[in-house]
Amino acid sequence: MTQMFEVMPDSHVVTISRFLVDEQRLHPEATGAFTDLLQDIAVAAKVIGREVNKAGLADILGSSGDENVHGEQVQKLDVFADHVIRKALDHTGLVACMASEESEGLISIPEKFPAGDYVVIFDPLDGSSNIDVNVSIGTIFSIHRKRSKDDRGTLDDCLQPGSRQVAAGYVLYGSSTMLVYTSGAGVHGFTLDPAIGEFLLSHPQMRFPEQPQKVYSVNEAYFNRWDPQQQQLVTHLKNDAGFSSRYIGSFVADIHRTLLQGGLFMYPADNKSPQGKLRLLYEAAPMAMIVEQAGGRATDGCRTVLEIEPQTLHQRTPLYMGSRQFVDLADSFF
């Protein structure tokens, strides 16, 4: 016997395309270019997610044998993801220039294609060292408006503080593929339905919980490399404040969990990385915009991340982000 399911009258399905168009209608001055750009990024995320999900079955696992600008081994999926994002955006006429964590300099739009008014900065596959052990990884993106008069953008267009971001987001490739973004009016999450190939609105208006979990995320293997204040902070969290430790080691996954459950994420400086490890433009600033739009905070221990003026394309920074009261506590130790 066929079982019948009743559809509730108030149930509705909202695709990311429909959501973006609805948001655009709230701004009569909008041209649709920004909406098109986010949809192109969503398409790139689908392509990358497809390859990530079948990585164990295809010859795309492991290292490519090359190193990126940071001296790190480039994984095959890194190369693939970087290529997909570039090719999804370089011919659209929406982008003036791009910057990728995998590339040393500015990525110019080919002369054969028209250029636009947006600057896209991205980490194509964050946490790629976890690829071979099947831990969740992600893509991070940041969007600025071009501020120079150069049609195809300049380095100065990329070196803008996070407070000037038009939008920021990440894609988590986990048990499901999820895209989370903000354009300055709240944080919204979309989960990819593989049956229909669409991102569906699953987490509208994401906010840090008012009663956050007392959880901190940090790589304690580096404890002996930290300065005394950082050591005292972690010791206080464990021994005095009743926190537990939960660290995945994949930035996107750690921040996603912290956003949903509350807590404190830390990637401090140490005596081998005195400037910090995470990249300001590709990782810290876009995640800081998301975190602050969701009611949290993001600092380098002293300054709000979104106010830091970048000096170089691959500048690094210490990072503390998560539930506002926990970041306040961390800052008090510095």
C-alpha positions as a Markdown table, in Angstrom:
| # | Residue | x | y | z |
|---|---|---|---|---|
| 1 | Met | 0.0 | 0.0 | 0.0 |
| 2 | Thr | 1.3 | 3.4 | -0.9 |
| 3 | Gln | 1.8 | 5.6 | 2.1 |
| 4 | Met | 0.6 | 9.2 | 1.6 |
| 5 | Phe | 2.3 | 12.2 | 3.2 |
| 6 | Glu | 0.4 | 15.4 | 3.9 |
| 7 | Val | 2.3 | 18.6 | 3.1 |
| 8 | Met | 1.8 | 21.1 | 5.8 |
| 9 | Pro | 0.2 | 24.3 | 4.5 |
| 10 | Asp | 3.0 | 26.6 | 5.8 |
| 11 | Ser | 5.8 | 24.4 | 4.5 |
| 12 | His | 7.9 | 25.9 | 1.8 |
| 13 | Val | 11.2 | 25.3 | 0.0 |
| 14 | Val | 13.5 | 28.3 | -0.6 |
| 15 | Thr | 16.5 | 27.8 | -2.9 |
| 16 | Ile | 19.5 | 30.0 | -2.6 |
| 17 | Ser | 18.6 | 31.5 | -6.0 |
| 18 | Arg | 15.1 | 32.5 | -4.9 |
| 19 | Phe | 16.5 | 33.8 | -1.6 |
| 20 | Leu | 19.0 | 36.0 | -3.3 |
| 21 | Val | 16.4 | 37.4 | -5.7 |
| 22 | Asp | 14.0 | 38.1 | -2.8 |
| 23 | Glu | 16.8 | 39.9 | -0.9 |
| 24 | Gln | 17.6 | 41.9 | -4.1 |
| 25 | Arg | 14.0 | 43.1 | -4.3 |
| 26 | Leu | 14.5 | 44.8 | -0.9 |
| 27 | His | 17.0 | 47.1 | -2.5 |
| 28 | Pro | 15.4 | 48.9 | -5.5 |
| 29 | Glu | 18.8 | 50.3 | -6.5 |
| 30 | Ala | 20.3 | 46.8 | -6.9 |
| 31 | Thr | 21.4 | 45.9 | -10.5 |
| 32 | Gly | 21.4 | 42.1 | -9.9 |
| 33 | Ala | 25.2 | 41.9 | -10.3 |
| 34 | Phe | 25.8 | 41.0 | -6.7 |
| 35 | Thr | 23.1 | 38.3 | -6.8 |
| 36 | Asp | 24.6 | 36.8 | -10.0 |
| 37 | Leu | 28.1 | 36.8 | -8.3 |
| 38 | Leu | 26.8 | 34.8 | -5.3 |
| 39 | Gln | 25.0 | 32.4 | -7.5 |
| 40 | Asp | 28.2 | 31.8 | -9.5 |
| 41 | Ile | 30.0 | 31.1 | -6.2 |
| 42 | Ala | 27.3 | 28.6 | -5.2 |
| 43 | Val | 27.7 | 26.8 | -8.6 |
| 44 | Ala | 31.5 | 26.6 | -8.0 |
| 45 | Ala | 30.8 | 25.1 | -4.5 |
| 46 | Lys | 28.6 | 22.4 | -6.0 |
| 47 | Val | 31.3 | 21.4 | -8.4 |
| 48 | Ile | 34.0 | 21.3 | -5.7 |
| 49 | Gly | 31.6 | 19.5 | -3.3 |
| 50 | Arg | 31.0 | 16.8 | -5.9 |
| 51 | Glu | 34.7 | 16.1 | -6.3 |
| 52 | Val | 35.3 | 16.2 | -2.5 |
| 53 | Asn | 32.5 | 13.7 | -2.0 |
| 54 | Lys | 34.0 | 11.2 | -4.4 |
| 55 | Ala | 37.7 | 11.9 | -3.5 |
| 56 | Gly | 38.1 | 8.5 | -2.1 |
| 57 | Leu | 37.1 | 6.9 | -5.4 |
| 58 | Ala | 39.1 | 9.1 | -7.7 |
| 59 | Asp | 42.7 | 9.7 | -8.3 |
| 60 | Ile | 42.5 | 13.2 | -6.8 |
| 61 | Leu | 43.7 | 12.5 | -3.3 |
| 62 | Gly | 47.1 | 13.3 | -2.0 |
| 63 | Ser | 49.7 | 15.9 | -2.9 |
| 64 | Ser | 50.3 | 17.4 | -6.3 |
| 65 | Gly | 54.0 | 17.5 | -5.6 |
| 66 | Asp | 54.0 | 21.3 | -5.6 |
| 67 | Glu | 54.2 | 24.0 | -2.9 |
| 68 | Asn | 52.1 | 27.1 | -2.6 |
| 69 | Val | 53.3 | 30.5 | -1.7 |
| 70 | His | 53.4 | 29.6 | 2.0 |
| 71 | Gly | 55.7 | 26.6 | 1.5 |
| 72 | Glu | 52.9 | 24.2 | 2.1 |
| 73 | Gln | 52.3 | 21.1 | 0.1 |
| 74 | Val | 49.5 | 21.7 | -2.5 |
| 75 | Gln | 46.9 | 18.9 | -2.5 |
| 76 | Lys | 45.4 | 17.8 | -5.8 |
| 77 | Leu | 42.0 | 19.0 | -4.6 |
| 78 | Asp | 43.5 | 22.4 | -3.8 |
| 79 | Val | 44.5 | 22.8 | -7.4 |
| 80 | Phe | 41.1 | 21.6 | -8.6 |
| 81 | Ala | 39.1 | 23.9 | -6.3 |
| 82 | Asp | 41.3 | 26.9 | -7.1 |
| 83 | His | 40.7 | 26.3 | -10.9 |
| 84 | Val | 37.0 | 25.9 | -10.5 |
| 85 | Ile | 36.5 | 29.1 | -8.6 |
| 86 | Arg | 38.7 | 31.1 | -11.1 |
| 87 | Lys | 36.8 | 29.7 | -14.1 |
| 88 | Ala | 33.4 | 30.2 | -12.5 |
| 89 | Leu | 34.1 | 33.9 | -12.1 |
| 90 | Asp | 36.7 | 35.2 | -14.6 |
| 91 | His | 34.4 | 35.4 | -17.6 |
| 92 | Thr | 31.2 | 36.8 | -16.0 |
| 93 | Gly | 31.9 | 40.5 | -16.3 |
| 94 | Leu | 31.2 | 40.9 | -12.6 |
| 95 | Val | 34.7 | 40.7 | -11.1 |
| 96 | Ala | 37.6 | 43.2 | -11.5 |
| 97 | Cys | 40.2 | 40.9 | -10.0 |
| 98 | Met | 40.7 | 38.0 | -7.6 |
| 99 | Ala | 43.1 | 36.8 | -5.0 |
| 100 | Ser | 43.6 | 33.2 | -3.9 |
| 101 | Glu | 45.4 | 31.8 | -0.9 |
| 102 | Glu | 47.1 | 29.4 | -3.4 |
| 103 | Ser | 48.6 | 32.3 | -5.5 |
| 104 | Glu | 51.3 | 34.7 | -4.7 |
| 105 | Gly | 49.9 | 37.7 | -6.4 |
| 106 | Leu | 46.8 | 39.3 | -7.8 |
| 107 | Ile | 44.7 | 37.2 | -10.2 |
| 108 | Ser | 43.8 | 39.5 | -13.2 |
| 109 | Ile | 40.7 | 38.9 | -15.3 |
| 110 | Pro | 41.8 | 37.9 | -18.9 |
| 111 | Glu | 41.7 | 40.7 | -21.4 |
| 112 | Lys | 39.3 | 38.8 | -23.6 |
| 113 | Phe | 36.6 | 38.9 | -20.9 |
| 114 | Pro | 34.8 | 42.0 | -19.5 |
| 115 | Ala | 35.6 | 43.1 | -16.0 |
| 116 | Gly | 33.2 | 44.3 | -13.2 |
| 117 | Asp | 33.2 | 46.1 | -10.0 |
| 118 | Tyr | 33.7 | 43.3 | -7.4 |
| 119 | Val | 36.9 | 41.9 | -5.9 |
| 120 | Val | 36.7 | 38.3 | -4.8 |
| 121 | Ile | 39.3 | 36.9 | -2.3 |
| 122 | Phe | 39.1 | 33.2 | -1.5 |
| 123 | Asp | 40.7 | 30.2 | 0.1 |
| 124 | Pro | 39.7 | 27.5 | -2.3 |
| 125 | Leu | 40.0 | 24.5 | 0.1 |
| 126 | Asp | 40.7 | 25.3 | 3.7 |
| 127 | Gly | 41.9 | 22.4 | 5.9 |
| 128 | Ser | 43.1 | 20.5 | 2.9 |
| 129 | Ser | 45.7 | 18.7 | 5.0 |
| 130 | Asn | 42.7 | 16.7 | 6.3 |
| 131 | Ile | 41.6 | 15.5 | 2.9 |
| 132 | Asp | 43.3 | 12.1 | 3.1 |
| 133 | Val | 41.7 | 11.3 | 6.5 |
| 134 | Asn | 38.2 | 12.3 | 5.5 |
| 135 | Val | 37.8 | 15.2 | 7.9 |
| 136 | Ser | 35.4 | 18.0 | 6.9 |
| 137 | Ile | 37.1 | 20.8 | 4.9 |
| 138 | Gly | 35.8 | 24.0 | 3.4 |
| 139 | Thr | 35.9 | 27.0 | 1.0 |
| 140 | Ile | 36.0 | 30.6 | 2.3 |
| 141 | Phe | 35.2 | 33.7 | 0.3 |
| 142 | Ser | 35.3 | 37.4 | 0.8 |
| 143 | Ile | 33.8 | 40.0 | -1.6 |
| 144 | His | 34.7 | 43.7 | -1.8 |
| 145 | Arg | 33.8 | 46.5 | -4.1 |
| 146 | Lys | 36.6 | 47.8 | -6.3 |
| 147 | Arg | 37.8 | 51.2 | -5.0 |
| 148 | Ser | 40.5 | 52.0 | -7.5 |
| 149 | Lys | 39.8 | 53.6 | -10.9 |
| 150 | Asp | 41.6 | 50.7 | -12.7 |
| 151 | Asp | 39.1 | 48.7 | -14.7 |
| 152 | Arg | 40.7 | 45.4 | -13.8 |
| 153 | Gly | 41.6 | 46.2 | -10.2 |
| 154 | Thr | 44.8 | 46.7 | -8.3 |
| 155 | Leu | 46.5 | 45.2 | -5.3 |
| 156 | Asp | 45.0 | 48.1 | -3.3 |
| 157 | Asp | 41.5 | 46.8 | -4.1 |
| 158 | Cys | 42.3 | 43.6 | -2.2 |
| 159 | Leu | 44.0 | 45.3 | 0.7 |
| 160 | Gln | 40.9 | 46.6 | 2.3 |
| 161 | Pro | 39.9 | 46.0 | 5.9 |
| 162 | Gly | 37.2 | 43.5 | 6.7 |
| 163 | Ser | 34.8 | 46.2 | 7.7 |
| 164 | Arg | 34.6 | 47.1 | 4.0 |
| 165 | Gln | 33.5 | 43.7 | 2.9 |
| 166 | Val | 30.3 | 43.5 | 0.9 |
| 167 | Ala | 29.8 | 39.9 | 1.7 |
| 168 | Ala | 31.6 | 36.9 | 3.2 |
| 169 | Gly | 30.9 | 33.2 | 3.4 |
| 170 | Tyr | 32.1 | 29.7 | 3.6 |
| 171 | Val | 31.1 | 26.3 | 2.3 |
| 172 | Leu | 31.5 | 23.3 | 4.5 |
| 173 | Tyr | 32.0 | 19.9 | 2.8 |
| 174 | Gly | 31.0 | 17.5 | 5.6 |
| 175 | Ser | 28.2 | 14.9 | 6.1 |
| 176 | Ser | 26.3 | 17.4 | 4.0 |
| 177 | Thr | 27.5 | 20.3 | 1.9 |
| 178 | Met | 26.5 | 23.6 | 3.4 |
| 179 | Leu | 26.9 | 27.2 | 2.3 |
| 180 | Val | 26.8 | 30.0 | 4.9 |
| 181 | Tyr | 27.0 | 33.7 | 4.0 |
| 182 | Thr | 26.3 | 37.2 | 5.1 |
| 183 | Ser | 25.9 | 40.4 | 3.1 |
| 184 | Gly | 25.6 | 42.5 | 6.3 |
| 185 | Ala | 22.0 | 41.7 | 7.1 |
| 186 | Gly | 22.3 | 38.5 | 9.1 |
| 187 | Val | 23.8 | 35.1 | 8.5 |
| 188 | His | 22.0 | 32.5 | 6.5 |
| 189 | Gly | 22.8 | 28.8 | 5.9 |
| 190 | Phe | 21.9 | 26.7 | 2.9 |
| 191 | Thr | 22.2 | 22.9 | 2.7 |
| 192 | Leu | 22.8 | 21.2 | -0.7 |
| 193 | Asp | 20.1 | 18.7 | -1.6 |
| 194 | Pro | 22.0 | 16.3 | -3.9 |
| 195 | Ala | 18.8 | 14.8 | -5.3 |
| 196 | Ile | 17.9 | 18.1 | -7.0 |
| 197 | Gly | 21.3 | 19.8 | -7.0 |
| 198 | Glu | 20.1 | 22.9 | -5.2 |
| 199 | Phe | 21.2 | 24.7 | -2.1 |
| 200 | Leu | 18.0 | 25.0 | 0.1 |
| 201 | Leu | 17.6 | 27.5 | 3.0 |
| 202 | Ser | 18.1 | 25.4 | 6.1 |
| 203 | His | 19.4 | 27.8 | 8.7 |
| 204 | Pro | 17.8 | 31.3 | 8.4 |
| 205 | Gln | 19.2 | 34.1 | 10.6 |
| 206 | Met | 21.9 | 32.1 | 12.3 |
| 207 | Arg | 22.9 | 33.4 | 15.7 |
| 208 | Phe | 25.2 | 32.4 | 18.5 |
| 209 | Pro | 23.1 | 30.8 | 21.2 |
| 210 | Glu | 22.3 | 33.0 | 24.2 |
| 211 | Gln | 23.5 | 30.2 | 26.5 |
| 212 | Pro | 26.6 | 29.0 | 24.7 |
| 213 | Gln | 28.4 | 25.7 | 25.4 |
| 214 | Lys | 31.5 | 26.2 | 27.5 |
| 215 | Val | 33.8 | 24.8 | 24.8 |
| 216 | Tyr | 37.2 | 26.1 | 23.6 |
| 217 | Ser | 38.9 | 25.1 | 20.4 |
| 218 | Val | 42.7 | 25.4 | 20.1 |
| 219 | Asn | 45.6 | 23.2 | 19.2 |
| 220 | Glu | 47.1 | 22.4 | 22.6 |
| 221 | Ala | 50.0 | 20.6 | 21.0 |
| 222 | Tyr | 51.6 | 24.1 | 20.8 |
| 223 | Phe | 51.1 | 24.9 | 24.5 |
| 224 | Asn | 54.9 | 25.2 | 25.1 |
| 225 | Arg | 55.3 | 27.6 | 22.2 |
| 226 | Trp | 52.7 | 30.1 | 23.5 |
| 227 | Asp | 53.4 | 33.2 | 25.6 |
| 228 | Pro | 52.5 | 33.1 | 29.3 |
| 229 | Gln | 49.3 | 34.9 | 28.8 |
| 230 | Gln | 47.9 | 32.4 | 26.3 |
| 231 | Gln | 49.0 | 29.5 | 28.6 |
| 232 | Gln | 47.3 | 31.2 | 31.5 |
| 233 | Leu | 44.1 | 31.7 | 29.5 |
| 234 | Val | 43.8 | 28.0 | 28.5 |
| 235 | Thr | 44.7 | 26.9 | 32.0 |
| 236 | His | 42.0 | 29.1 | 33.4 |
| 237 | Leu | 39.4 | 27.8 | 30.9 |
| 238 | Lys | 40.2 | 24.2 | 31.9 |
| 239 | Asn | 40.7 | 24.4 | 35.6 |
| 240 | Asp | 38.7 | 27.4 | 36.7 |
| 241 | Ala | 36.0 | 28.2 | 34.2 |
| 242 | Gly | 34.7 | 24.7 | 33.6 |
| 243 | Phe | 35.4 | 24.6 | 29.8 |
| 244 | Ser | 35.9 | 21.4 | 27.8 |
| 245 | Ser | 38.1 | 21.2 | 24.7 |
| 246 | Arg | 36.9 | 20.3 | 21.3 |
| 247 | Tyr | 39.2 | 20.8 | 18.3 |
| 248 | Ile | 38.7 | 19.4 | 14.8 |
| 249 | Gly | 41.7 | 21.1 | 13.2 |
| 250 | Ser | 39.7 | 22.2 | 10.2 |
| 251 | Phe | 39.1 | 26.0 | 10.5 |
| 252 | Val | 35.7 | 26.0 | 8.6 |
| 253 | Ala | 34.4 | 23.0 | 10.6 |
| 254 | Asp | 35.6 | 24.4 | 14.0 |
| 255 | Ile | 33.9 | 27.8 | 13.3 |
| 256 | His | 30.7 | 26.2 | 12.0 |
| 257 | Arg | 30.4 | 24.2 | 15.2 |
| 258 | Thr | 31.2 | 27.2 | 17.3 |
| 259 | Leu | 28.6 | 29.3 | 15.5 |
| 260 | Leu | 25.9 | 26.6 | 16.0 |
| 261 | Gln | 26.7 | 25.7 | 19.6 |
| 262 | Gly | 28.7 | 28.6 | 21.0 |
| 263 | Gly | 32.2 | 28.6 | 22.4 |
| 264 | Leu | 35.6 | 30.1 | 21.8 |
| 265 | Phe | 37.9 | 29.4 | 18.9 |
| 266 | Met | 41.6 | 30.4 | 19.2 |
| 267 | Tyr | 44.6 | 30.3 | 16.9 |
| 268 | Pro | 47.1 | 32.3 | 18.9 |
| 269 | Ala | 50.6 | 33.5 | 17.9 |
| 270 | Asp | 53.5 | 31.4 | 19.2 |
| 271 | Asn | 57.3 | 31.6 | 19.2 |
| 272 | Lys | 57.5 | 30.0 | 15.8 |
| 273 | Ser | 54.7 | 32.1 | 14.3 |
| 274 | Pro | 54.8 | 35.4 | 16.1 |
| 275 | Gln | 52.5 | 37.0 | 13.6 |
| 276 | Gly | 50.0 | 34.2 | 13.9 |
| 277 | Lys | 49.2 | 31.5 | 11.4 |
| 278 | Leu | 45.8 | 32.2 | 9.8 |
| 279 | Arg | 45.6 | 34.6 | 6.9 |
| 280 | Leu | 43.9 | 37.8 | 7.5 |
| 281 | Leu | 42.3 | 38.3 | 4.0 |
| 282 | Tyr | 41.5 | 34.7 | 3.2 |
| 283 | Glu | 40.4 | 33.3 | 6.5 |
| 284 | Ala | 40.2 | 35.7 | 9.5 |
| 285 | Ala | 38.3 | 38.7 | 7.9 |
| 286 | Pro | 35.5 | 36.8 | 6.1 |
| 287 | Met | 34.9 | 34.6 | 9.1 |
| 288 | Ala | 35.0 | 37.6 | 11.4 |
| 289 | Met | 32.2 | 39.3 | 9.4 |
| 290 | Ile | 30.1 | 36.1 | 9.7 |
| 291 | Val | 30.7 | 35.8 | 13.4 |
| 292 | Glu | 29.9 | 39.4 | 14.2 |
| 293 | Gln | 26.8 | 39.4 | 12.0 |
| 294 | Ala | 25.7 | 36.4 | 14.1 |
| 295 | Gly | 26.2 | 38.2 | 17.4 |
| 296 | Gly | 29.7 | 37.1 | 18.2 |
| 297 | Arg | 33.1 | 38.7 | 18.3 |
| 298 | Ala | 36.4 | 38.3 | 16.5 |
| 299 | Thr | 39.7 | 39.8 | 17.6 |
| 300 | Asp | 43.5 | 39.3 | 17.4 |
| 301 | Gly | 43.7 | 39.5 | 21.2 |
| 302 | Cys | 43.8 | 43.3 | 21.1 |
| 303 | Arg | 42.0 | 44.6 | 18.0 |
| 304 | Thr | 38.7 | 43.8 | 16.3 |
| 305 | Val | 39.7 | 41.8 | 13.2 |
| 306 | Leu | 37.4 | 43.8 | 10.9 |
| 307 | Glu | 39.3 | 47.0 | 11.7 |
| 308 | Ile | 42.8 | 45.6 | 10.9 |
| 309 | Glu | 44.3 | 47.4 | 7.8 |
| 310 | Pro | 46.0 | 44.7 | 5.7 |
| 311 | Gln | 49.5 | 45.6 | 4.5 |
| 312 | Thr | 50.2 | 42.5 | 2.4 |
| 313 | Leu | 48.1 | 40.0 | 0.4 |
| 314 | His | 49.2 | 37.1 | 2.6 |
| 315 | Gln | 49.3 | 38.8 | 6.0 |
| 316 | Arg | 48.8 | 36.6 | 9.0 |
| 317 | Thr | 47.1 | 37.2 | 12.3 |
| 318 | Pro | 46.4 | 35.6 | 15.7 |
| 319 | Leu | 42.7 | 34.9 | 16.0 |
| 320 | Tyr | 40.1 | 34.7 | 18.8 |
| 321 | Met | 36.4 | 34.3 | 17.8 |
| 322 | Gly | 33.2 | 33.0 | 19.0 |
| 323 | Ser | 30.6 | 33.8 | 21.6 |
| 324 | Arg | 31.0 | 37.5 | 22.6 |
| 325 | Gln | 31.4 | 36.9 | 26.4 |
| 326 | Phe | 34.1 | 34.2 | 25.8 |
| 327 | Val | 36.1 | 36.5 | 23.4 |
| 328 | Asp | 35.8 | 39.3 | 26.0 |
| 329 | Leu | 37.3 | 36.8 | 28.6 |
| 330 | Ala | 40.1 | 35.9 | 26.3 |
| 331 | Asp | 40.9 | 39.5 | 25.5 |
| 332 | Ser | 41.2 | 40.3 | 29.2 |
| 333 | Phe | 44.2 | 38.1 | 29.5 |
| 334 | Phe | 46.1 | 40.2 | 26.9 |
